[in-house]
Amino acid sequence: MLIGTALVRRLLAAQFPHWARLPVVPVPRSGMDNATFRLGGTLSVRLPRDAHWAGQVAR
């Protein structure tokens, strides 16, 4: 599955609608195990690239 800004926006709209209108910008070097996006000026979104790495997000 491709993890991009469209997916992040859909997840925000469904789970955190109060943040859904904030700008979403991909971080250029996210890492191999996760995709990272800036959310507005102070927040970030980390999504695992594979189910194997989902536990790392919780940490």
VMD Tcl script that builds the backbone (N, CA, C; Angstrom):
set m [mol new atoms 177]
animate dup $m
set s [atomselect $m all]
$s set {name element resname resid chain x y z} {
  {N N MET 1 A 0.835 -1.173 0.000}
  {CA C MET 1 A 0.000 0.000 0.000}
  {C C MET 1 A 0.886 1.245 0.000}
  {N N LEU 2 A 0.520 2.183 -0.809}
  {CA C LEU 2 A 1.245 3.449 -0.869}
  {C C LEU 2 A 0.771 4.347 0.267}
  {N N ILE 3 A 1.713 4.802 1.058}
  {CA C ILE 3 A 1.387 5.720 2.159}
  {C C ILE 3 A 1.711 7.127 1.680}
  {N N GLY 4 A 0.688 7.918 1.492}
  {CA C GLY 4 A 0.871 9.284 1.032}
  {C C GLY 4 A -0.049 10.236 1.775}
  {N N THR 5 A -0.034 11.477 1.359}
  {CA C THR 5 A -0.832 12.492 2.044}
  {C C THR 5 A -2.326 12.194 1.950}
  {N N ALA 6 A -2.779 11.593 0.860}
  {CA C ALA 6 A -4.206 11.271 0.723}
  {C C ALA 6 A -4.635 10.274 1.796}
  {N N LEU 7 A -3.819 9.259 2.050}
  {CA C LEU 7 A -4.128 8.286 3.090}
  {C C LEU 7 A -4.142 8.951 4.464}
  {N N VAL 8 A -3.143 9.781 4.733}
  {CA C VAL 8 A -3.080 10.476 6.021}
  {C C VAL 8 A -4.330 11.333 6.214}
  {N N ARG 9 A -4.750 12.031 5.174}
  {CA C ARG 9 A -5.944 12.877 5.273}
  {C C ARG 9 A -7.198 12.046 5.545}
  {N N ARG 10 A -7.330 10.887 4.889}
  {CA C ARG 10 A -8.486 10.020 5.135}
  {C C ARG 10 A -8.495 9.506 6.573}
  {N N LEU 11 A -7.336 9.089 7.067}
  {CA C LEU 11 A -7.253 8.594 8.438}
  {C C LEU 11 A -7.566 9.697 9.449}
  {N N LEU 12 A -7.052 10.887 9.203}
  {CA C LEU 12 A -7.339 12.011 10.097}
  {C C LEU 12 A -8.834 12.335 10.106}
  {N N ALA 13 A -9.435 12.364 8.931}
  {CA C ALA 13 A -10.863 12.680 8.843}
  {C C ALA 13 A -11.700 11.662 9.613}
  {N N ALA 14 A -11.302 10.398 9.562}
  {CA C ALA 14 A -12.055 9.338 10.230}
  {C C ALA 14 A -11.782 9.271 11.729}
  {N N GLN 15 A -10.529 9.510 12.142}
  {CA C GLN 15 A -10.152 9.268 13.527}
  {C C GLN 15 A -9.928 10.536 14.354}
  {N N PHE 16 A -9.489 11.596 13.704}
  {CA C PHE 16 A -9.183 12.848 14.402}
  {C C PHE 16 A -9.699 14.032 13.583}
  {N N PRO 17 A -11.010 14.150 13.439}
  {CA C PRO 17 A -11.551 15.197 12.563}
  {C C PRO 17 A -11.151 16.612 12.965}
  {N N HIS 18 A -10.834 16.826 14.237}
  {CA C HIS 18 A -10.433 18.168 14.679}
  {C C HIS 18 A -9.053 18.557 14.133}
  {N N TRP 19 A -8.276 17.603 13.634}
  {CA C TRP 19 A -6.977 17.892 13.018}
  {C C TRP 19 A -6.997 17.750 11.501}
  {N N ALA 20 A -8.126 17.367 10.946}
  {CA C ALA 20 A -8.202 17.031 9.518}
  {C C ALA 20 A -7.895 18.199 8.588}
  {N N ARG 21 A -8.044 19.414 9.050}
  {CA C ARG 21 A -7.798 20.574 8.177}
  {C C ARG 21 A -6.370 21.119 8.271}
  {N N LEU 22 A -5.569 20.542 9.146}
  {CA C LEU 22 A -4.182 20.993 9.255}
  {C C LEU 22 A -3.383 20.555 8.022}
  {N N PRO 23 A -2.365 21.317 7.641}
  {CA C PRO 23 A -1.525 20.921 6.507}
  {C C PRO 23 A -0.792 19.604 6.807}
  {N N VAL 24 A -0.704 18.754 5.800}
  {CA C VAL 24 A 0.022 17.478 5.885}
  {C C VAL 24 A 1.170 17.535 4.892}
  {N N VAL 25 A 2.407 17.396 5.397}
  {CA C VAL 25 A 3.593 17.488 4.552}
  {C C VAL 25 A 4.496 16.286 4.833}
  {N N PRO 26 A 4.839 15.511 3.802}
  {CA C PRO 26 A 5.728 14.367 4.039}
  {C C PRO 26 A 7.113 14.815 4.488}
  {N N VAL 27 A 7.708 14.054 5.400}
  {CA C VAL 27 A 9.085 14.279 5.824}
  {C C VAL 27 A 9.971 13.587 4.783}
  {N N PRO 28 A 10.937 14.305 4.220}
  {CA C PRO 28 A 11.732 13.728 3.124}
  {C C PRO 28 A 12.420 12.400 3.460}
  {N N ARG 29 A 12.945 12.266 4.649}
  {CA C ARG 29 A 13.646 11.031 5.025}
  {C C ARG 29 A 12.915 10.381 6.190}
  {N N SER 30 A 11.869 9.638 5.877}
  {CA C SER 30 A 11.019 9.053 6.907}
  {C C SER 30 A 11.633 7.847 7.583}
  {N N GLY 31 A 12.397 7.068 6.888}
  {CA C GLY 31 A 12.933 5.833 7.430}
  {C C GLY 31 A 12.371 4.629 6.705}
  {N N MET 32 A 13.007 3.491 6.923}
  {CA C MET 32 A 12.579 2.281 6.229}
  {C C MET 32 A 11.347 1.649 6.870}
  {N N ASP 33 A 11.183 1.808 8.169}
  {CA C ASP 33 A 10.096 1.122 8.852}
  {C C ASP 33 A 8.835 1.961 9.012}
  {N N ASN 34 A 8.907 3.257 8.782}
  {CA C ASN 34 A 7.717 4.087 8.917}
  {C C ASN 34 A 7.739 5.250 7.938}
  {N N ALA 35 A 6.556 5.777 7.682}
  {CA C ALA 35 A 6.403 6.998 6.896}
  {C C ALA 35 A 6.000 8.094 7.877}
  {N N THR 36 A 6.666 9.230 7.802}
  {CA C THR 36 A 6.411 10.316 8.739}
  {C C THR 36 A 5.951 11.554 7.980}
  {N N PHE 37 A 4.970 12.222 8.541}
  {CA C PHE 37 A 4.405 13.429 7.950}
  {C C PHE 37 A 4.308 14.495 9.017}
  {N N ARG 38 A 4.564 15.734 8.656}
  {CA C ARG 38 A 4.322 16.863 9.551}
  {C C ARG 38 A 2.835 17.176 9.466}
  {N N LEU 39 A 2.246 17.464 10.609}
  {CA C LEU 39 A 0.837 17.812 10.682}
  {C C LEU 39 A 0.745 19.172 11.347}
  {N N GLY 40 A 0.485 20.181 10.547}
  {CA C GLY 40 A 0.500 21.539 11.061}
  {C C GLY 40 A 1.914 21.923 11.462}
  {N N GLY 41 A 2.043 22.839 12.409}
  {CA C GLY 41 A 3.356 23.320 12.800}
  {C C GLY 41 A 4.011 22.567 13.944}
  {N N THR 42 A 3.239 21.761 14.691}
  {CA C THR 42 A 3.808 21.147 15.894}
  {C C THR 42 A 3.577 19.648 16.028}
  {N N LEU 43 A 2.792 19.047 15.162}
  {CA C LEU 43 A 2.453 17.627 15.283}
  {C C LEU 43 A 3.095 16.817 14.165}
  {N N SER 44 A 3.113 15.500 14.360}
  {CA C SER 44 A 3.582 14.618 13.292}
  {C C SER 44 A 2.733 13.354 13.288}
  {N N VAL 45 A 2.752 12.674 12.155}
  {CA C VAL 45 A 2.041 11.414 11.957}
  {C C VAL 45 A 3.064 10.374 11.534}
  {N N ARG 46 A 3.094 9.245 12.235}
  {CA C ARG 46 A 3.978 8.128 11.867}
  {C C ARG 46 A 3.115 6.928 11.538}
  {N N LEU 47 A 3.308 6.373 10.353}
  {CA C LEU 47 A 2.568 5.194 9.936}
  {C C LEU 47 A 3.550 4.092 9.571}
  {N N PRO 48 A 3.355 2.889 10.116}
  {CA C PRO 48 A 4.266 1.786 9.780}
  {C C PRO 48 A 4.105 1.394 8.314}
  {N N ARG 49 A 5.219 1.107 7.663}
  {CA C ARG 49 A 5.186 0.685 6.262}
  {C C ARG 49 A 4.770 -0.781 6.120}
  {N N ASP 50 A 4.857 -1.545 7.213}
  {CA C ASP 50 A 4.510 -2.959 7.203}
  {C C ASP 50 A 3.932 -3.302 8.574}
  {N N ALA 51 A 3.027 -4.267 8.624}
  {CA C ALA 51 A 2.414 -4.667 9.895}
  {C C ALA 51 A 3.468 -5.121 10.906}
  {N N HIS 52 A 4.576 -5.657 10.421}
  {CA C HIS 52 A 5.668 -6.115 11.286}
  {C C HIS 52 A 6.181 -4.988 12.191}
  {N N TRP 53 A 6.126 -3.740 11.718}
  {CA C TRP 53 A 6.674 -2.606 12.465}
  {C C TRP 53 A 5.621 -1.791 13.216}
  {N N ALA 54 A 4.395 -2.267 13.269}
  {CA C ALA 54 A 3.321 -1.510 13.926}
  {C C ALA 54 A 3.619 -1.261 15.404}
  {N N GLY 55 A 4.280 -2.183 16.085}
  {CA C GLY 55 A 4.598 -2.007 17.495}
  {C C GLY 55 A 5.522 -0.842 17.768}
  {N N GLN 56 A 6.355 -0.484 16.806}
  {CA C GLN 56 A 7.285 0.623 16.994}
  {C C GLN 56 A 6.568 1.963 17.088}
  {N N VAL 57 A 5.437 2.090 16.457}
  {CA C VAL 57 A 4.696 3.352 16.486}
  {C C VAL 57 A 4.214 3.630 17.902}
  {N N ALA 58 A 3.772 2.590 18.592}
  {CA C ALA 58 A 3.281 2.758 19.962}
  {C C ALA 58 A 4.380 3.209 20.909}
  {N N ARG 59 A 5.614 2.802 20.638}
  {CA C ARG 59 A 6.732 3.213 21.495}
  {C C ARG 59 A 7.053 4.643 21.238}
}
mol reanalyze $m
mol bondsrecalc $m
mol representation Tube
mol addrep $m
